[in-house]
Amino acid sequence: MELELIGKFLEEHDCYTILTHKSPDGDTLGAGFGLCAYLREMGKKANVRNSDGFPERYHFLYEGYEPQEFEEKCVIAVDIADTALLGRELVRYAEPGAIDLCIDHHISNQHYAKESYVDGKASAACLILYRLFKQMARPISRIVAVCLYTGIATDTGCFKYENTTAEAHIAASELIGRDIGFAVINRKMFDIKSRGRIQAEKFAIENMEFVCGDKCSILVMTTAMMESCGIEPAEFEGMASIPLSVEGVEIGITVKQRHEDVYKLSVRTTEQLDASAFCKQFGGGGHIRAAGCELHGTLEEVRAQILEAVGRLGL
Amino acid sequence: MELELIGKFLEEHDCYTILTHKSPDGDTLGAGFGLCAYLREMGKKANVRNSDGFPERYHFLYEGYEPQEFEEKCVIAVDIADTALLGRELVRYAEPGAIDLCIDHHISNQHYAKESYVDGKASAACLILYRLFKQMARPISRIVAVCLYTGIATDTGCFKYENTTAEAHIAASELIGRDIGFAVINRKMFDIKSRGRIQAEKFAIENMEFVCGDKCSILVMTTAMMESCGIEPAEFEGMASIPLSVEGVEIGITVKQRHEDVYKLSVRTTEQLDASAFCKQFGGGGHIRAAGCELHGTLEEVRAQILEAVGRLGL
């Protein structure tokens, strides 16, 4: 569906349910609540839903939001590439024809909705909404600006990553003018860490090993190790970038125990190496700089397999 | 001096020495090498100088740069608020009349040069150069774009801090289109840490204390503590933001021993508290969110003074 037609679509329909993906992040929630606020400002009825609820961390996106009572007539999915990401609570929308419109920026989008607008080159789903709202007549309000800025900032690592486009910067240049307190948002999103998370990072620093003339860094996290240090398991999520953050490291590998004799590898590489190719030899895959795979065996056997594969890279 | 006149000034003069501030950062070096490259592209002779040399970390800004032989006829200072920041090697330029033009974004600029262009609201000195080059005829080359982007990104914490302006985003939107490899620059500037630095951060995590219902975090670094862990002293620089990065903390204080019975405090606060007022009572000062002061006495006496002052905040 063309962008101009989506504007028309929003004008013509009413009583919207907006779906966001499970384990919600700043982009899906920013897009969900941003679209919801914009629709309500248009005089429409709209609610946002998430299978896992709305995390406290993103409270500023839904401050003052209250669900409305109405009979749902139109369903829009934002930032959801696949119905598998709807989660348990929203599984009924996985039925064919249940979702009227999908707005997404994942190139891998499954085109499960009746109508889709997918731009794999957009930095964030929120950037697509920015584009949409700019060509609609209604101005972008402060709360909509808060939501869109948050989605764009979080999905680009605050304009740091390769997926940051000129359009993302131009959107930000306008949105920060809306008195949104962007520096406070960024502090919350990028600088603040829980005490458990800080302890988990200390654990990572203590347990990282360096091999191949320090060009490869490996962080092993077994269930026993994680349990013994008394840190919440959730705090060990998303640590895959730590081994590659060390100066001189070209391939960073985190090895996390899933079950007895089953280990999940997350591989990150600099410009010199292909993480996806590295994981492919173990039946995994992903992107060129970030990929994953699963290895079976005792920790010693898994370590030996990793060291052999790293050795073959000729670092 | 008006911006239009600076363009004229650059056209009319030749044989430039460009001065950058001691302990150089991305903005002073980006401005120095960016201006130098631009002048050389204009057919002028120009060199960049720094009292402390050019750090390896910023090598990509001066790749291919070679000093030229010429008799210096015009001196320009970039990102230097005060001649005290010239450093020992460039002290001769501190003489009145030695510097022809100063381009800076520090509100505290001392107006020591014959002509000055100071904009305290500009996110970076490099943003002023961007503005200048945009109104001059010559296009911005790739290497100039690399330099300007680096200065803007580093001085704004990659567009994260309050000093990020709409203009900074607009400049970035244009500069990233010049094939500058901005994501690689950002990784180098923001994500990569030396192994010594990582150990210093681990030291910080281990030594942070929490008081006042965990709303105040204090990190003490004595000379003995820093020496005993075998980490280079330089790795302990710039750790003042760590105590405030902990969730729930409203005032973060680092206490670093300078000499026997002399301690330097760096204070960082969230929106609720005034760091400058806190430091003023000890004869220090600074900005509302970041300030410093010096305390005298034994560590125990200094600790007691800090705890009393924190107690008075009524957290």
Contacts between the chains, C-beta under 8 A, distances in Angstrom:
chain1	res1	chain2	res2	distance
A	157	B	158	8.0
A	158	B	157	8.0
A	158	B	158	5.3
A	158	B	159	6.0
A	158	B	160	5.0
A	159	B	158	6.0
A	159	B	159	4.6
A	159	B	169	8.0
A	159	B	172	7.0
A	160	B	158	5.0
A	160	B	183	7.0
A	160	B	186	4.3
A	160	B	187	7.8
A	160	B	190	6.3
A	160	B	191	7.9
A	161	B	183	5.6
A	161	B	186	7.6
A	162	B	183	3.9
A	164	B	176	6.9
A	164	B	182	7.3
A	164	B	183	7.4
A	165	B	176	7.9
A	166	B	173	4.1
A	166	B	174	7.1
A	166	B	176	6.2
A	166	B	177	5.6
A	167	B	173	7.5
A	168	B	173	7.9
A	169	B	169	4.5
A	169	B	170	7.0
A	169	B	172	4.7
A	169	B	173	3.6
A	169	B	176	7.2
A	170	B	169	7.0
A	170	B	170	6.8
A	170	B	173	4.9
A	172	B	159	7.0
A	172	B	169	4.6
A	173	B	166	4.1
A	173	B	167	7.5
A	173	B	168	7.9
A	173	B	169	3.6
A	173	B	170	4.9
A	173	B	173	7.2
A	174	B	166	7.1
A	176	B	164	6.9
A	176	B	165	7.9
A	176	B	166	6.2
A	176	B	169	7.2
A	177	B	166	5.6
A	182	B	164	7.3
A	183	B	160	7.0
A	183	B	161	5.6
A	183	B	162	4.0
A	183	B	164	7.5
A	184	B	271	6.5
A	186	B	160	4.3
A	186	B	161	7.6
A	187	B	160	7.8
A	187	B	270	7.8
A	190	B	160	6.2
A	191	B	160	7.9
A	191	B	241	7.4
A	191	B	244	8.0
A	191	B	245	5.3
A	192	B	245	6.2
A	192	B	246	7.4
A	192	B	247	5.2
A	193	B	245	5.7
A	193	B	246	6.4
A	193	B	247	6.4
A	194	B	246	7.8
A	194	B	247	4.7
A	195	B	214	8.0
A	195	B	246	6.1
A	195	B	247	6.7
A	198	B	205	5.5
A	198	B	245	7.9
A	198	B	246	6.4
A	199	B	205	7.3
A	201	B	205	7.2
A	202	B	202	5.6
A	202	B	205	4.6
A	202	B	206	7.1
A	205	B	198	5.5
A	205	B	199	7.4
A	205	B	201	7.2
A	205	B	202	4.6
A	206	B	202	7.0
A	214	B	195	8.0
A	241	B	191	7.5
A	244	B	191	8.0
A	245	B	191	5.3
A	245	B	192	6.2
A	245	B	193	5.7
A	245	B	198	8.0
A	246	B	192	7.5
A	246	B	193	6.4
A	246	B	194	7.9
A	246	B	195	6.0
A	246	B	198	6.4
A	247	B	192	5.2
A	247	B	193	6.3
A	247	B	194	4.7
A	247	B	195	6.7
A	270	B	187	7.9
A	271	B	184	6.5
